[in-house]
Amino acid sequence: GKKEKEMGIVTVPFLFLSVFAALFIPDPSEAQMPGFFSLDCGGSNNFTDEIGIEWSSDNFMISGQTANISVATESRKQYTTLRYFPADDKKYCYSLSVVSRTRYLIRATFLYGSFLDSNVYPKFDISFGPTYWSTIVISDANEIESQELIFLATDPTVSVCLSNATTGVPFISTLELRQFNGSVYFNQYENQFYLGVSARINFGAESDLPVRYPDDPFDRLWQSDSVKRANYLVDIAPGTEKISTRMSIDVAKDEWPPQKVMQTAVVGRNGSLTYRLNLDGFPGFGWAFTYFAEIEDLLSSDTRRFRLILPGQPDLSKAIVDIQENALGKYRLYEPGFYNISLPFVLSFRFSKTSDSTMGPLLNAMEINKYIEKNDGTPDGTLLAAVIAAHSSADWAVEGGDPCLPAAWSWVHCSSDSEPRITAIKLSGKNLTGSIPVEFTQLSALTELWLDNNSLIGSIPDFSGCPNLIT
């Protein structure tokens, strides 16, 4: 799109610098951890899990149905229930309270568990407000599908919507908000783009479990490089060895990888580290950083110098990493990366030692996020928001999300433009009282307005602002 073209490929070469219904969720600051909110979709009780995170019940959602599931490999309480919705042309939205001008991670997870005893696995879309986020494709009933997004809040609420069921029914297991308190994820594009998390890897991990809260104060999931997945972390170079330390690591900022992640690494004893992985959401432009800390005891005569080799991008493969020199010492984090880089779906990369290095390359962690262009939705949204606010207790006023995208509200018709306009309002027999909302007179694309069988009073306002109004 136009905005993406304006971004260009502004590479920063190896920065050697440091739905029908909506659920309005309580302010995340009321949760046990500041800025944490965790929703157990389909759950009927609040509880605290084994790592100290408080989960809220889903009792406020009035649409859809709940189901209990049982998966032999998953015992966590939040994954014993889910909420599912009809496979129709509507959208089903949760609305969450946030603090404006604050960055968050939002995570949605999906564990199917064959709750409908169907041979057809679900495939449906998830949207963040009017912005398409991802398509959820269930291929294994016993595996958790997860989607994460990093965003800068610009309004007091955000919506997550499920829609467009290609097969099966839309469903959701959990919905989580995690508030950041710094600016590690700040970038010059965040007013036009979100960051969709594609990879967050803990290299040299000592178990298959991800590193998360409380080791990571923001509850990011640092996935273990020991977990075997299809086309993910394959083509590992001979001589790759895991190492670890119990020494404290100076990570400088809270939002860089936590100490537990930086205390493990892989090293290339034969002079190289090689990996290949599929990147969810790519090809496209991304935010990509690697994280290094020297955690081996080297002799005074030893040196560790290496380059990142990206096939097809020789200009990005010139910079030399010397961890101790770049980080100004051992056991200190160094975070070279790219704020904007074009990456393929299948990413092959290699770290290779320089000819004057006595030690092979070392890698502690990696994080890759995809830029997802924001869709601002219908320009008429603010007008309808005022109408909704005045009738917040009505059933028709709680559908949530954007009036038009990814699907229109039940009483709204929209144009098919990239920025859709509202063309019809159909509120017949909705027990409306008071005067006709003046906001309707400002919907310039409106062709139909149905307000019959209500209890409206007062005069008909001036509709000269609706030149296309016919009915």
N, C-alpha and C positions, 0 to 999 in steps of 0.2 A: 504494500500500500504506500500511499504518499509519505506517511510518517516514517515508515521503515526505510524508504529511499533517502529521506532526509538524514537518517542516522548514518548512512554509509557504513563502511567498515572502519570505524575509528579505533584502530588497534592501539593499545598502550603497550609498547613492546616490553613484555616481561617486567612490569613495573618494579623496578628495584627500589620501591618506596614502601615505606611501611604501608399454587399453585392454586393453585386454587386456594391455598391457605398459607399464612405466614406465622412463624413463631418468633415473637420478639423476646430475645434472651436478655436476662438481667445484665447490668453493667459488669464486664469482666473483672473490674477491680474488686468486686465482692467475692471473688473466688479466693481459695486458700493462698495461692501464689499471686502476687500482683500481676495483673494482665493476663492471667490464665482463665480460660473457660473451656470446659469439656462436657459435651453433650452425648449422653448414652441414648442414641436414637432407638426408639421402641422400648426403652427401659421405663420402669414404673417407680423406681426408688432411687434416691440419692445414695451415693456410697463413696468411700475412699479406697483407692486401689493399693496394690502391694508396694508401689513406689511413692505413695503419698499424694497422688493427684486426686482431687475431688471431682466426681462425676455427677452431673445433674440429670434428673429424669426428663423424659420426653412427654410429660403429661399435658403440656399446653398445645401441642400440635393437634388440630382437629381434623385434618385430612389424612387419607391413607389408612393403612392397617398395620398392626404390629405382628411380629412373628417371633417365636423362640426357635433357636437353632442349636445344634450340637455338632461340633467338629472335634475329632479325636485329638488333633494336634494343638488345639487352642482352648485354654481354660480361663482366660481373663473374662471377667463378668461382662464388660462392655461389648464383648463379641458373642454373647449368648442371645442377644436380641437384635432386631432391625426394624425399620419402618419401610413399607413399600407402598407404591402409588399405582393408579391405573395407567395402562399403556394407551394413552389418548393424545389429543392435540393440545393439552394444557401444560402448564408448568407448575411445579410444586416447590415452594420456596421457604427456606428458613431465613429469618432476618436477625442479625446479631448486633448488639450495641458495641460501639468502639469509641475511642477518643480521637477526634479529628486531628490531623497533622501528626499522627503517630504511626510508626511502622509495625506491621504484624506479620506473623506466619499464620496461615489458615490451612488446616489439614482435614481432608475428608477421606474416610476409609470405608471399604466395602468387602464384607465377607458373606458370600452367598449361602453356603451350607445346604444347598438344594432344598430350600424351605418350601418350595411349591411342588416338589416331586415332578419336575418337568425335565425333559431331555433337551430343552432349548435354554441355553444360558443367556442372561440378559446382556443387552448392548444399548446404551443410552448416553445422553449428553449431560455434562455438568457445566453450569455457567456461573460466573461471578458477577452478579448483577446482570446487565445486558451483554457482558463480554463472554464469548465462548471460551471455556477453560480447557476442556478435554472431553474425549469420548471414553466412557468406561466400558471395557470389554472384559467380560468374565470368561475365562477359559479353564479355570480350575475352581471347583466349588469349595475347596478347602484352603485356598490361598487368599490372603488379604491383598486387595488392590488399594493403593494409596495415591492420593494427589495432594500436592502442597503448592501453595502460592504465597509469595511475599509481596505485600502491597503497602502503600502509603495511604492511610485513611484520609478522605477529603470530606466525608459526611459523618454524622453521628451513628449511622447504621450501614451495614453491608448485607447483601443478600446472596445466598447460595441456592441455586435452582436446579432441579432435575427435570429433564424433558426429553422429547423426541426418542421414545423407545423404539428402536429398530426391531429388536426381538425381546421377548420376555417382558419384565416390568422394571421400572426404575426403583431402586432401593438404596438405603444408606445405613451404615452401621454406627459410625461416630462422626462428630464434627467438633473440631478443636481450634481454639484461638490462642496464640502465644504472642505476647507483646514484647517488642524489643525496646531497649532503653538507650540505644546509641545510634550510630550512623554508619556501621560497617556496610550495610546494604544500600546506602545512598548512592544514587547515580544520576547523571544529568538527564536521563530519559524517564524518570519515574512518574512524571506527570502525564506521560502518554503511554507508558507500558507498565505491565506487571512483570514479576519474575516468577516463572514456573519452574519448580525444582525438578531437575532431570537426574542429577547424581550428587550424592553426598557420601563420600567413601572414607572409611577409616582403614588405612593400610597398615598391615602388620597386626591386625586385631587378634586378641588372644582367645576369642570365642566367636560363635556364630551370632551372638546377640548384638543388636545395635547399641551404641553408646547414646544415652539420652538423659533426661532428668533423673536424679538430681546432679549427675556429673556435668550435664549441659544445663545451665540455669534457664535456658530458653526452650528446653525440651525439643531441640532438633534431633532427628534420628540420623546418627552417623552409622551407615550400614557397614557391616563387617565384610572385609575382602575375602573372608573364608567361605562365605555363602555362595554356592554354585547356582548360577542362573543362566538361562539360555542366552547365548551371545552377549554375555556381560562379564567383563574381566577375564577374557580368554587371551590366547596367544602369549602367555606369560613366558618371559625369557628364561633360559637355563641359568642357574646360579642365583635365582631370586630367593632371598632368605629373609625371614621375619626376625626382627630384633625388638627389644623393649628395655625400658629403664624405670626405676622407681624414683629417680631424681625429679625435683620440682621443675616445671617448664614455665618460663616467663612468656605468657601469651599476650601481654601488653594491654589488650582490650577484651572486655567480657564477651563480645560477640565473635571474636575469632574462635577457632576450634578449642574445646576445653582441654585441660591438661591430660585427661585420660586418653584422648585421641592422639595428642602430640607425644605421649610417652611410648607409642609403638610406631614402627616404621617397617618398610621393606628396603633392603639394599641389594644392589646388583653385584654380586661377587665376581661375575665374569665381565663386568664393565658396562652392563646395560640393564635397564628395566623396560619391559615392553608390555603393553596392554591393548586390548581392543574391547570396546563396549558400545552397545546401542544406546543412543540418547533419546529419551522420550520427548516428543515434540519437535525434534529437529528433522531436516535441516532448517537453519535459520540463524539469527543473530543471538549471541549469548553472552552471559557474564560468567567468566571462568577463572578460578583461582586455585593455585596449588599451595600447600602449606608444608614448610620444612622446619626441622629443628635438629641440630647435631646432637645425637644421643649416644654415640659410640665414643669410647675412650681411644683417641688416636695418639700415635707416637708423634713426637715433635717433628719428625721427618715426613710424616704422612700429610697428604693433601687430598681434598675431595672437591673436584671441580667437574662440572658436567653441563651439558646442553639439553634443552627440550627439542626434540625433532618431531615436527608435524608434517606428514607427507603433503606435498603440494603447496606448502607455505614456507619457502626457504628463508624469507625475510624474518620470520618469527623464530627461526632456529639458530640465530647468531649469538644471542646473549648467553653469557656463561654464568652459572650459579656457583658461588662459593659460600656455603651456608654460614660458616662461622664468620666470614668476612662481612657478608651482607647483613647478618643478624647481630653483628657486633658481639659475638661470643657464643659459647656452647649453651645448650639448654634454653635457647631463646628462639621465639618464633620468627620466621621470615616468610612473607606472603606475596610472592610475585604473581601477577595475573593480568587479565585483560577485562576491561570494563565493557568492551564491545568487540566481539570476534565472530566471524562467520564459521559455523561448524556443521559437519555433515551428520546424518543420522548414525552412520557407523563411524565412530571415531577411533582411529589408530594413532597411538603416540608412543614415543620412546625417549627415555633419558639415557644419554650416552656420555661416558667419562671422556674428558679431554686427554690428549696425548701426554700432557705433563702431570696428570693426576695419578696418585698411587692407589686411590680407593675408588670403588664403583659408586654410582649415584645412590641417593637415599630419598625416599618419599614417605611422608607421614599421612597426608590427607589431601583430598581434592573436593572441590565443590563447583558444579556447573548448573547454571540456571538459564532458561530460555526466555527471551523477551516476548511477551504476549501483548499485542497491541490492544489498548483499551477501546471499547466501544462505549460512547457516551449515551447511547440509547436515544429515545425520542426527545427532540427539543421541547415537546409539550409536557414532559414529565413533571417539571416544577409546577405547572398549572394544576395537573391532576393531584399532585402531592398536597396542595392546599385544600382541594376538595376532600381528599381522603382524611386529612387531619380534622376536618369539621364533622366527619361522620365515622370516626374511628371505631365505634362500637358496632357498626353494621357489618353483616356477613359479607356483603359485596365489597367492602373496603379493606379486607385483610388478605388479599391474594398475594401481595408481596412482590418485590423485584420491580423491574421496569414495566410500564404499561404495555409495551409492544414486544420486547425481546426477552428471552428467546421465543416466547409465544405471548400472544395478546391476552389481557385479562378477559374474563368471560363476558363483560359488558362493554368492551372496547373493540373497535375494528381499526386496523392500521394500514397505511400504505406499504408497499413493498420496497420503498427506497432504502438505501444503505443507512440513512438516518430517518427512520419511519415517522410519518406524521399521523396523528389521530384523525380518522375520517368519519367515525361514527361513535356516538355515545348512546347506549341502550339501557336505560334505567327505569323501564316501565314497571310499575307495581312494586317498588322497592321501599315503600313507606317513607319516602322523603318528606320532610317538613321544612318550613321556613321559606325563604325566597330562592329563586333560581340562582345557582352559584354563578357569580359574575365571571369566574374563570372560564366558563364555557364560551363566553363571548369573545375570548381571545384565541380560540383554537382556529387558526386561519385556514386549515385544510379540512375543517369539519363540513360534511355533506348531509349528515343525518343526526338529529337529536330527538330522542324518545324519552319523555318524562311523564307520560300519561299514567293514570291510576295511582297518583301520589296525593299528598295533602299539602301542596305548595300554596303559598300566599304571595300577595304583592303583585306588582306590575311586571310585564315581560321586559327585560332589559334590552338595551340597544345591541343588536347583533350585526352591526355594520362591519365589525372586525372579522366576520365569517363570510367572506364574499362567495364561497362555494356552497353555502348552506341551501339545500333544496327541500328537505323534508323536516 
